[in-house]
Amino acid sequence: MRNIGLSCPHCEQAPRAVKSRVLSSLMKEITYMCQNPDCGYAFVARLEIARTLSVSSIPKPELKVPLSQHINWSVINQLSLNLLLEH
């Protein structure tokens, strides 16, 4: 597995992701191990979808992801109108 920009909080070396498990459709838990043999730190981090930057053209209604304040509302309004016209 890849390291997504994390460093060991103790020795600042790059840790290696050794396993992961899905907690929900918006969150994954990842176990990391420091690659510095003198450190040996292991930890669990969570990767979470935090906010929407661009809306999906095939959204799942049950997913509730907060919208970014930078989102383009004209695009959302147009997509909503298109969805209404399709049905």
Backbone atoms as SQL, in Angstrom:
CREATE TABLE atoms (id INTEGER PRIMARY KEY, chain TEXT, resi INTEGER, resn TEXT, atom TEXT, x REAL, y REAL, z REAL);
INSERT INTO atoms VALUES
  (1, 'A', 1, 'MET', 'N', 0.837, -1.186, 0.000),
  (2, 'A', 1, 'MET', 'CA', 0.000, 0.000, 0.000),
  (3, 'A', 1, 'MET', 'C', 0.877, 1.243, 0.000),
  (4, 'A', 2, 'ARG', 'N', 0.272, 2.336, -0.390),
  (5, 'A', 2, 'ARG', 'CA', 1.001, 3.605, -0.443),
  (6, 'A', 2, 'ARG', 'C', 0.824, 4.413, 0.830),
  (7, 'A', 3, 'ASN', 'N', 1.735, 5.323, 1.042),
  (8, 'A', 3, 'ASN', 'CA', 1.641, 6.305, 2.131),
  (9, 'A', 3, 'ASN', 'C', 1.043, 7.577, 1.530),
  (10, 'A', 4, 'ILE', 'N', 0.008, 8.099, 2.139),
  (11, 'A', 4, 'ILE', 'CA', -0.651, 9.297, 1.622),
  (12, 'A', 4, 'ILE', 'C', -0.161, 10.519, 2.394),
  (13, 'A', 5, 'GLY', 'N', 1.096, 10.858, 2.230),
  (14, 'A', 5, 'GLY', 'CA', 1.634, 12.085, 2.789),
  (15, 'A', 5, 'GLY', 'C', 1.798, 12.127, 4.297),
  (16, 'A', 6, 'LEU', 'N', 1.664, 11.014, 4.972),
  (17, 'A', 6, 'LEU', 'CA', 1.877, 10.998, 6.415),
  (18, 'A', 6, 'LEU', 'C', 3.337, 10.730, 6.723),
  (19, 'A', 7, 'SER', 'N', 3.781, 11.249, 7.857),
  (20, 'A', 7, 'SER', 'CA', 5.104, 10.876, 8.350),
  (21, 'A', 7, 'SER', 'C', 4.936, 10.399, 9.790),
  (22, 'A', 8, 'CYS', 'N', 5.880, 9.629, 10.261),
  (23, 'A', 8, 'CYS', 'CA', 5.843, 9.141, 11.635),
  (24, 'A', 8, 'CYS', 'C', 5.901, 10.360, 12.558),
  (25, 'A', 9, 'PRO', 'N', 4.980, 10.468, 13.516),
  (26, 'A', 9, 'PRO', 'CA', 4.998, 11.627, 14.400),
  (27, 'A', 9, 'PRO', 'C', 6.183, 11.649, 15.358),
  (28, 'A', 10, 'HIS', 'N', 6.907, 10.518, 15.480),
  (29, 'A', 10, 'HIS', 'CA', 8.047, 10.446, 16.401),
  (30, 'A', 10, 'HIS', 'C', 9.375, 10.721, 15.710),
  (31, 'A', 11, 'CYS', 'N', 9.636, 10.022, 14.601),
  (32, 'A', 11, 'CYS', 'CA', 10.945, 10.183, 13.939),
  (33, 'A', 11, 'CYS', 'C', 10.850, 10.887, 12.584),
  (34, 'A', 12, 'GLU', 'N', 9.633, 11.147, 12.134),
  (35, 'A', 12, 'GLU', 'CA', 9.358, 11.871, 10.890),
  (36, 'A', 12, 'GLU', 'C', 9.760, 11.118, 9.628),
  (37, 'A', 13, 'GLN', 'N', 9.993, 9.827, 9.740),
  (38, 'A', 13, 'GLN', 'CA', 10.225, 8.982, 8.560),
  (39, 'A', 13, 'GLN', 'C', 8.881, 8.625, 7.933),
  (40, 'A', 14, 'ALA', 'N', 8.907, 8.150, 6.708),
  (41, 'A', 14, 'ALA', 'CA', 7.672, 7.747, 6.030),
  (42, 'A', 14, 'ALA', 'C', 7.223, 6.380, 6.548),
  (43, 'A', 15, 'PRO', 'N', 5.992, 6.287, 7.051),
  (44, 'A', 15, 'PRO', 'CA', 5.490, 4.973, 7.460),
  (45, 'A', 15, 'PRO', 'C', 4.950, 4.229, 6.240),
  (46, 'A', 16, 'ARG', 'N', 4.693, 2.948, 6.425),
  (47, 'A', 16, 'ARG', 'CA', 4.148, 2.108, 5.362),
  (48, 'A', 16, 'ARG', 'C', 2.782, 1.618, 5.801),
  (49, 'A', 17, 'ALA', 'N', 1.783, 1.753, 4.918),
  (50, 'A', 17, 'ALA', 'CA', 0.457, 1.221, 5.206),
  (51, 'A', 17, 'ALA', 'C', 0.526, -0.305, 5.089),
  (52, 'A', 18, 'VAL', 'N', 0.100, -1.009, 6.133),
  (53, 'A', 18, 'VAL', 'CA', 0.198, -2.471, 6.131),
  (54, 'A', 18, 'VAL', 'C', -1.154, -3.152, 6.002),
  (55, 'A', 19, 'LYS', 'N', -2.229, -2.464, 6.374),
  (56, 'A', 19, 'LYS', 'CA', -3.561, -3.022, 6.158),
  (57, 'A', 19, 'LYS', 'C', -4.592, -1.913, 6.287),
  (58, 'A', 20, 'SER', 'N', -5.780, -2.194, 5.787),
  (59, 'A', 20, 'SER', 'CA', -6.859, -1.221, 5.892),
  (60, 'A', 20, 'SER', 'C', -8.184, -1.955, 5.993),
  (61, 'A', 21, 'ARG', 'N', -9.166, -1.228, 6.515),
  (62, 'A', 21, 'ARG', 'CA', -10.516, -1.776, 6.551),
  (63, 'A', 21, 'ARG', 'C', -11.507, -0.643, 6.345),
  (64, 'A', 22, 'VAL', 'N', -12.558, -0.955, 5.623),
  (65, 'A', 22, 'VAL', 'CA', -13.591, 0.030, 5.322),
  (66, 'A', 22, 'VAL', 'C', -14.520, 0.140, 6.516),
  (67, 'A', 23, 'LEU', 'N', -14.723, 1.358, 7.001),
  (68, 'A', 23, 'LEU', 'CA', -15.657, 1.610, 8.095),
  (69, 'A', 23, 'LEU', 'C', -17.020, 2.031, 7.569),
  (70, 'A', 24, 'SER', 'N', -17.034, 2.756, 6.449),
  (71, 'A', 24, 'SER', 'CA', -18.272, 3.170, 5.797),
  (72, 'A', 24, 'SER', 'C', -17.924, 3.556, 4.370),
  (73, 'A', 25, 'SER', 'N', -18.923, 3.965, 3.619),
  (74, 'A', 25, 'SER', 'CA', -18.654, 4.389, 2.240),
  (75, 'A', 25, 'SER', 'C', -17.871, 5.702, 2.196),
  (76, 'A', 26, 'LEU', 'N', -17.754, 6.372, 3.342),
  (77, 'A', 26, 'LEU', 'CA', -17.030, 7.636, 3.407),
  (78, 'A', 26, 'LEU', 'C', -15.759, 7.581, 4.248),
  (79, 'A', 27, 'MET', 'N', -15.472, 6.420, 4.870),
  (80, 'A', 27, 'MET', 'CA', -14.311, 6.358, 5.766),
  (81, 'A', 27, 'MET', 'C', -13.618, 4.995, 5.715),
  (82, 'A', 28, 'LYS', 'N', -12.282, 5.061, 5.765),
  (83, 'A', 28, 'LYS', 'CA', -11.440, 3.868, 5.809),
  (84, 'A', 28, 'LYS', 'C', -10.447, 4.027, 6.951),
  (85, 'A', 29, 'GLU', 'N', -10.146, 2.945, 7.640),
  (86, 'A', 29, 'GLU', 'CA', -9.140, 2.934, 8.704),
  (87, 'A', 29, 'GLU', 'C', -7.900, 2.233, 8.159),
  (88, 'A', 30, 'ILE', 'N', -6.731, 2.854, 8.345),
  (89, 'A', 30, 'ILE', 'CA', -5.483, 2.338, 7.779),
  (90, 'A', 30, 'ILE', 'C', -4.458, 2.155, 8.892),
  (91, 'A', 31, 'THR', 'N', -3.850, 0.970, 8.946),
  (92, 'A', 31, 'THR', 'CA', -2.787, 0.695, 9.913),
  (93, 'A', 31, 'THR', 'C', -1.446, 0.971, 9.247),
  (94, 'A', 32, 'TYR', 'N', -0.633, 1.789, 9.904),
  (95, 'A', 32, 'TYR', 'CA', 0.694, 2.163, 9.402),
  (96, 'A', 32, 'TYR', 'C', 1.776, 1.653, 10.337),
  (97, 'A', 33, 'MET', 'N', 2.944, 1.350, 9.768),
  (98, 'A', 33, 'MET', 'CA', 4.132, 0.989, 10.541),
  (99, 'A', 33, 'MET', 'C', 5.289, 1.859, 10.063),
  (100, 'A', 34, 'CYS', 'N', 5.994, 2.452, 11.014),
  (101, 'A', 34, 'CYS', 'CA', 7.155, 3.263, 10.679),
  (102, 'A', 34, 'CYS', 'C', 8.215, 2.363, 10.043),
  (103, 'A', 35, 'GLN', 'N', 8.843, 2.866, 8.984),
  (104, 'A', 35, 'GLN', 'CA', 9.876, 2.080, 8.295),
  (105, 'A', 35, 'GLN', 'C', 11.262, 2.249, 8.896),
  (106, 'A', 36, 'ASN', 'N', 11.368, 3.122, 9.901),
  (107, 'A', 36, 'ASN', 'CA', 12.637, 3.310, 10.584),
  (108, 'A', 36, 'ASN', 'C', 12.765, 2.201, 11.634),
  (109, 'A', 37, 'PRO', 'N', 13.705, 1.262, 11.480),
  (110, 'A', 37, 'PRO', 'CA', 13.820, 0.148, 12.426),
  (111, 'A', 37, 'PRO', 'C', 14.182, 0.589, 13.846),
  (112, 'A', 38, 'ASP', 'N', 14.784, 1.766, 13.987),
  (113, 'A', 38, 'ASP', 'CA', 15.117, 2.269, 15.324),
  (114, 'A', 38, 'ASP', 'C', 13.892, 2.846, 16.032),
  (115, 'A', 39, 'CYS', 'N', 12.843, 3.135, 15.292),
  (116, 'A', 39, 'CYS', 'CA', 11.638, 3.730, 15.874),
  (117, 'A', 39, 'CYS', 'C', 10.589, 2.649, 16.170),
  (118, 'A', 40, 'GLY', 'N', 10.124, 1.974, 15.120),
  (119, 'A', 40, 'GLY', 'CA', 9.175, 0.876, 15.288),
  (120, 'A', 40, 'GLY', 'C', 7.744, 1.272, 15.633),
  (121, 'A', 41, 'TYR', 'N', 7.408, 2.545, 15.511),
  (122, 'A', 41, 'TYR', 'CA', 6.061, 3.005, 15.861),
  (123, 'A', 41, 'TYR', 'C', 5.025, 2.458, 14.876),
  (124, 'A', 42, 'ALA', 'N', 3.889, 2.039, 15.392),
  (125, 'A', 42, 'ALA', 'CA', 2.756, 1.600, 14.573),
  (126, 'A', 42, 'ALA', 'C', 1.528, 2.372, 15.042),
  (127, 'A', 43, 'PHE', 'N', 0.668, 2.736, 14.097),
  (128, 'A', 43, 'PHE', 'CA', -0.520, 3.516, 14.447),
  (129, 'A', 43, 'PHE', 'C', -1.632, 3.296, 13.438),
  (130, 'A', 44, 'VAL', 'N', -2.823, 3.707, 13.835),
  (131, 'A', 44, 'VAL', 'CA', -3.993, 3.632, 12.965),
  (132, 'A', 44, 'VAL', 'C', -4.432, 5.048, 12.645),
  (133, 'A', 45, 'ALA', 'N', -4.689, 5.301, 11.368),
  (134, 'A', 45, 'ALA', 'CA', -5.195, 6.598, 10.909),
  (135, 'A', 45, 'ALA', 'C', -6.503, 6.362, 10.167),
  (136, 'A', 46, 'ARG', 'N', -7.282, 7.405, 10.041),
  (137, 'A', 46, 'ARG', 'CA', -8.543, 7.310, 9.313),
  (138, 'A', 46, 'ARG', 'C', -8.505, 8.242, 8.105),
  (139, 'A', 47, 'LEU', 'N', -8.972, 7.716, 6.992),
  (140, 'A', 47, 'LEU', 'CA', -9.104, 8.486, 5.769),
  (141, 'A', 47, 'LEU', 'C', -10.594, 8.695, 5.545),
  (142, 'A', 48, 'GLU', 'N', -11.008, 9.963, 5.515),
  (143, 'A', 48, 'GLU', 'CA', -12.434, 10.284, 5.446),
  (144, 'A', 48, 'GLU', 'C', -12.712, 11.274, 4.323),
  (145, 'A', 49, 'ILE', 'N', -13.803, 11.053, 3.613),
  (146, 'A', 49, 'ILE', 'CA', -14.272, 12.027, 2.638),
  (147, 'A', 49, 'ILE', 'C', -14.926, 13.144, 3.446),
  (148, 'A', 50, 'ALA', 'N', -14.369, 14.357, 3.364),
  (149, 'A', 50, 'ALA', 'CA', -14.783, 15.446, 4.243),
  (150, 'A', 50, 'ALA', 'C', -15.813, 16.389, 3.624),
  (151, 'A', 51, 'ARG', 'N', -15.667, 16.707, 2.334),
  (152, 'A', 51, 'ARG', 'CA', -16.615, 17.627, 1.710),
  (153, 'A', 51, 'ARG', 'C', -16.587, 17.458, 0.194),
  (154, 'A', 52, 'THR', 'N', -17.642, 17.915, -0.432),
  (155, 'A', 52, 'THR', 'CA', -17.815, 17.811, -1.880),
  (156, 'A', 52, 'THR', 'C', -17.253, 19.056, -2.558),
  (157, 'A', 53, 'LEU', 'N', -16.394, 18.850, -3.543),
  (158, 'A', 53, 'LEU', 'CA', -15.863, 19.947, -4.346),
  (159, 'A', 53, 'LEU', 'C', -16.577, 20.044, -5.687),
  (160, 'A', 54, 'SER', 'N', -16.979, 18.896, -6.220),
  (161, 'A', 54, 'SER', 'CA', -17.703, 18.840, -7.485),
  (162, 'A', 54, 'SER', 'C', -18.737, 17.727, -7.358),
  (163, 'A', 55, 'VAL', 'N', -19.984, 18.034, -7.642),
  (164, 'A', 55, 'VAL', 'CA', -21.043, 17.044, -7.452),
  (165, 'A', 55, 'VAL', 'C', -20.964, 15.947, -8.508),
  (166, 'A', 56, 'SER', 'N', -21.424, 14.768, -8.134),
  (167, 'A', 56, 'SER', 'CA', -21.462, 13.629, -9.041),
  (168, 'A', 56, 'SER', 'C', -22.643, 13.759, -9.994),
  (169, 'A', 57, 'SER', 'N', -22.470, 13.292, -11.204),
  (170, 'A', 57, 'SER', 'CA', -23.595, 13.281, -12.142),
  (171, 'A', 57, 'SER', 'C', -24.438, 12.022, -11.964),
  (172, 'A', 58, 'ILE', 'N', -23.971, 11.104, -11.105),
  (173, 'A', 58, 'ILE', 'CA', -24.748, 9.903, -10.763),
  (174, 'A', 58, 'ILE', 'C', -24.755, 9.734, -9.239),
  (175, 'A', 59, 'PRO', 'N', -25.321, 10.703, -8.524),
  (176, 'A', 59, 'PRO', 'CA', -25.242, 10.689, -7.061),
  (177, 'A', 59, 'PRO', 'C', -26.068, 9.574, -6.421),
  (178, 'A', 60, 'LYS', 'N', -25.586, 9.105, -5.266),
  (179, 'A', 60, 'LYS', 'CA', -26.351, 8.185, -4.435),
  (180, 'A', 60, 'LYS', 'C', -27.109, 9.033, -3.422),
  (181, 'A', 61, 'PRO', 'N', -28.432, 9.015, -3.442),
  (182, 'A', 61, 'PRO', 'CA', -29.205, 9.872, -2.531),
  (183, 'A', 61, 'PRO', 'C', -28.910, 9.631, -1.054),
  (184, 'A', 62, 'GLU', 'N', -28.512, 8.416, -0.687),
  (185, 'A', 62, 'GLU', 'CA', -28.267, 8.110, 0.727),
  (186, 'A', 62, 'GLU', 'C', -26.942, 8.677, 1.247),
  (187, 'A', 63, 'LEU', 'N', -26.042, 9.080, 0.361),
  (188, 'A', 63, 'LEU', 'CA', -24.766, 9.657, 0.797),
  (189, 'A', 63, 'LEU', 'C', -24.948, 11.138, 1.118),
  (190, 'A', 64, 'LYS', 'N', -24.554, 11.501, 2.300),
  (191, 'A', 64, 'LYS', 'CA', -24.668, 12.889, 2.752),
  (192, 'A', 64, 'LYS', 'C', -23.267, 13.437, 3.029),
  (193, 'A', 65, 'VAL', 'N', -22.699, 14.102, 2.038),
  (194, 'A', 65, 'VAL', 'CA', -21.371, 14.693, 2.166),
  (195, 'A', 65, 'VAL', 'C', -21.540, 16.209, 2.132),
  (196, 'A', 66, 'PRO', 'N', -21.022, 16.922, 3.132),
  (197, 'A', 66, 'PRO', 'CA', -21.168, 18.382, 3.145),
  (198, 'A', 66, 'PRO', 'C', -20.573, 19.013, 1.891),
  (199, 'A', 67, 'LEU', 'N', -21.180, 20.091, 1.450),
  (200, 'A', 67, 'LEU', 'CA', -20.684, 20.815, 0.283),
  (201, 'A', 67, 'LEU', 'C', -19.628, 21.827, 0.716),
  (202, 'A', 68, 'SER', 'N', -18.576, 21.940, -0.074),
  (203, 'A', 68, 'SER', 'CA', -17.548, 22.945, 0.171),
  (204, 'A', 68, 'SER', 'C', -18.125, 24.326, -0.047),
  (205, 'A', 69, 'GLN', 'N', -17.615, 25.314, 0.656),
  (206, 'A', 69, 'GLN', 'CA', -18.072, 26.680, 0.442),
  (207, 'A', 69, 'GLN', 'C', -17.626, 27.204, -0.922),
  (208, 'A', 70, 'HIS', 'N', -16.694, 26.502, -1.558),
  (209, 'A', 70, 'HIS', 'CA', -16.167, 26.926, -2.859),
  (210, 'A', 70, 'HIS', 'C', -16.904, 26.285, -4.033),
  (211, 'A', 71, 'ILE', 'N', -17.933, 25.510, -3.740),
  (212, 'A', 71, 'ILE', 'CA', -18.625, 24.786, -4.804),
  (213, 'A', 71, 'ILE', 'C', -19.343, 25.759, -5.732),
  (214, 'A', 72, 'ASN', 'N', -19.416, 25.401, -6.986),
  (215, 'A', 72, 'ASN', 'CA', -20.047, 26.238, -7.995),
  (216, 'A', 72, 'ASN', 'C', -21.552, 25.953, -7.997),
  (217, 'A', 73, 'TRP', 'N', -22.325, 26.847, -7.384),
  (218, 'A', 73, 'TRP', 'CA', -23.770, 26.632, -7.234),
  (219, 'A', 73, 'TRP', 'C', -24.496, 26.638, -8.568),
  (220, 'A', 74, 'SER', 'N', -24.002, 27.343, -9.551),
  (221, 'A', 74, 'SER', 'CA', -24.674, 27.350, -10.852),
  (222, 'A', 74, 'SER', 'C', -24.639, 25.958, -11.482),
  (223, 'A', 75, 'VAL', 'N', -23.550, 25.235, -11.260),
  (224, 'A', 75, 'VAL', 'CA', -23.448, 23.863, -11.771),
  (225, 'A', 75, 'VAL', 'C', -24.433, 22.956, -11.047),
  (226, 'A', 76, 'ILE', 'N', -24.548, 23.094, -9.739),
  (227, 'A', 76, 'ILE', 'CA', -25.491, 22.278, -8.967),
  (228, 'A', 76, 'ILE', 'C', -26.921, 22.550, -9.421),
  (229, 'A', 77, 'ASN', 'N', -27.263, 23.812, -9.597),
  (230, 'A', 77, 'ASN', 'CA', -28.605, 24.155, -10.037),
  (231, 'A', 77, 'ASN', 'C', -28.902, 23.581, -11.413),
  (232, 'A', 78, 'GLN', 'N', -27.925, 23.618, -12.300),
  (233, 'A', 78, 'GLN', 'CA', -28.119, 23.074, -13.648),
  (234, 'A', 78, 'GLN', 'C', -28.288, 21.564, -13.593),
  (235, 'A', 79, 'LEU', 'N', -27.482, 20.873, -12.777),
  (236, 'A', 79, 'LEU', 'CA', -27.607, 19.419, -12.637),
  (237, 'A', 79, 'LEU', 'C', -28.974, 19.050, -12.062),
  (238, 'A', 80, 'SER', 'N', -29.413, 19.800, -11.072),
  (239, 'A', 80, 'SER', 'CA', -30.723, 19.542, -10.462),
  (240, 'A', 80, 'SER', 'C', -31.834, 19.708, -11.482),
  (241, 'A', 81, 'LEU', 'N', -31.738, 20.755, -12.293),
  (242, 'A', 81, 'LEU', 'CA', -32.733, 20.991, -13.316),
  (243, 'A', 81, 'LEU', 'C', -32.731, 19.859, -14.337),
  (244, 'A', 82, 'ASN', 'N', -31.541, 19.418, -14.738),
  (245, 'A', 82, 'ASN', 'CA', -31.424, 18.320, -15.706),
  (246, 'A', 82, 'ASN', 'C', -32.031, 17.032, -15.144),
  (247, 'A', 83, 'LEU', 'N', -31.801, 16.748, -13.872),
  (248, 'A', 83, 'LEU', 'CA', -32.368, 15.553, -13.259),
  (249, 'A', 83, 'LEU', 'C', -33.879, 15.624, -13.226),
  (250, 'A', 84, 'LEU', 'N', -34.430, 16.792, -12.918),
  (251, 'A', 84, 'LEU', 'CA', -35.881, 16.953, -12.896),
  (252, 'A', 84, 'LEU', 'C', -36.484, 16.753, -14.285),
  (253, 'A', 85, 'LEU', 'N', -35.816, 17.265, -15.294),
  (254, 'A', 85, 'LEU', 'CA', -36.324, 17.159, -16.660),
  (255, 'A', 85, 'LEU', 'C', -36.263, 15.728, -17.186),
  (256, 'A', 86, 'GLU', 'N', -35.312, 14.936, -16.683),
  (257, 'A', 86, 'GLU', 'CA', -35.174, 13.539, -17.115),
  (258, 'A', 86, 'GLU', 'C', -36.302, 12.668, -16.598),
  (259, 'A', 87, 'HIS', 'N', -36.894, 13.037, -15.476),
  (260, 'A', 87, 'HIS', 'CA', -37.920, 12.183, -14.843),
  (261, 'A', 87, 'HIS', 'C', -39.253, 12.666, -15.166);
